[in-house]
Amino acid sequence: MQRLLTITVVLVTTLVLTMACNKTPEKAATPAAGNTATAPVAAKTDGATAAKLKNADGTTFTIADIKGKVKVVNFWATWCAPCIAEMPTLNALSAKYADKDVSFVAVSLDDEGPEAAEPRLKAGKPKIDFRVAYALIQDVAPLDVEFPIPDTLVFDSSNRLVKHFDKVVESAELEAAINEALAGSTK
């Protein structure tokens, strides 16, 4: 009986963690065989100018407003365990590229906006060492960001989308995309 209970708890926990960041299960699709979980990237810049993001004070900006820099834009939420788990990687790369022309932005997709995230950020849960912005999922549709999250996008200094990671991003692959964007920015 104890063993059956343990197995049930493990299965339920696994299911909950698997669905943790999928607020709209009907949109979640099983990746096709061989899919690397990165979206195909066309040389486009329209999303960088169309998606409106907000600062905690309510002022708006777009990714294109961050001029002359490579942009690493991460979409997360306070309720998303995988999003929180990847923040140390993003913090480390933000520190590593601090003296380069790279700007990091963490965009909270919490429905309540700053009211949900700011108290947690002030408590260091999660700890984010770079700019934080806010948006609703429909506001970032021009960037092809949708649930489940996290998503991380890398733009070159001309606002061309270099890479769209539709998953928890690994340090090495994000660093490769940042270096590709930096190299493309110097051409």
C-alpha positions, -999 to 999 in steps of 0.1 A, spaced: 0 0 0 28 24 9 46 17 -24 14 24 -44 10 57 -26 46 66 -33 42 58 -70 10 78 -72 27 108 -56 57 106 -80 34 104 -110 12 133 -100 43 154 -91 58 147 -125 26 156 -143 23 189 -124 59 198 -131 56 190 -168 26 212 -171 39 240 -148 44 266 -174 16 257 -198 -13 279 -190 -31 269 -222 -27 231 -225 -46 230 -258 -18 251 -275 10 227 -263 22 204 -290 45 175 -289 76 185 -309 82 165 -341 110 141 -341 143 159 -345 129 192 -334 155 211 -314 129 233 -297 141 264 -313 118 282 -336 129 288 -372 141 323 -376 136 346 -405 155 378 -409 127 400 -396 126 430 -373 88 437 -372 84 420 -338 111 442 -322 91 473 -331 56 460 -327 56 443 -293 50 468 -265 67 462 -232 62 481 -199 86 492 -172 74 489 -136 64 526 -136 41 519 -166 61 536 -193 62 516 -225 91 507 -248 99 482 -276 129 460 -281 139 483 -310 141 512 -285 172 496 -271 196 511 -297 229 498 -309 230 467 -287 224 430 -291 193 422 -271 186 390 -251 149 390 -242 136 363 -218 99 357 -212 91 343 -178 65 344 -150 65 340 -113 44 308 -115 67 291 -140 92 268 -122 114 262 -153 115 300 -159 128 306 -123 153 277 -127 170 293 -157 175 328 -141 210 319 -127 221 311 -163 208 344 -176 223 363 -146 257 348 -153 256 356 -190 244 391 -183 274 396 -160 298 380 -185 286 403 -213 282 435 -192 312 452 -208 300 443 -243 271 458 -263 246 433 -250 214 442 -231 193 416 -212 156 421 -205 134 397 -185 98 402 -195 73 390 -169 41 376 -184 22 375 -151 -14 386 -157 -12 409 -127 20 427 -140 43 443 -116 19 437 -87 26 400 -90 63 401 -97 78 431 -79 73 418 -43 90 385 -53 118 403 -71 124 425 -41 127 394 -20 151 379 -44 127 352 -56 137 350 -84 170 370 -83 172 389 -116 203 411 -121 192 429 -152 163 449 -166 128 436 -159 98 445 -180 61 435 -181 36 424 -208 6 403 -213 9 373 -236 -12 390 -263 12 420 -263 41 398 -274 23 380 -301 43 399 -328 74 381 -314 57 346 -317 59 341 -280 32 319 -266 26 295 -237 43 273 -226 72 295 -215 101 302 -210 111 317 -243 143 336 -250 149 357 -281 182 371 -293 183 401 -315 213 417 -332 219 455 -329 198 460 -361 168 443 -344 171 412 -366 159 381 -347 189 358 -346 175 330 -324 142 321 -307 146 295 -280 111 280 -271 124 262 -241 147 265 -211 178 278 -226 212 262 -219 242 285 -213 263 273 -242 236 276 -268 226 311 -256 262 322 -256 266 309 -292 235 329 -302 248 361 -285 282 357 -302 264 352 -336 244 383 -330 275 403 -320 294 390 -351 264 400 -373 263 434 -357 298 442 -368 292 434 -405 
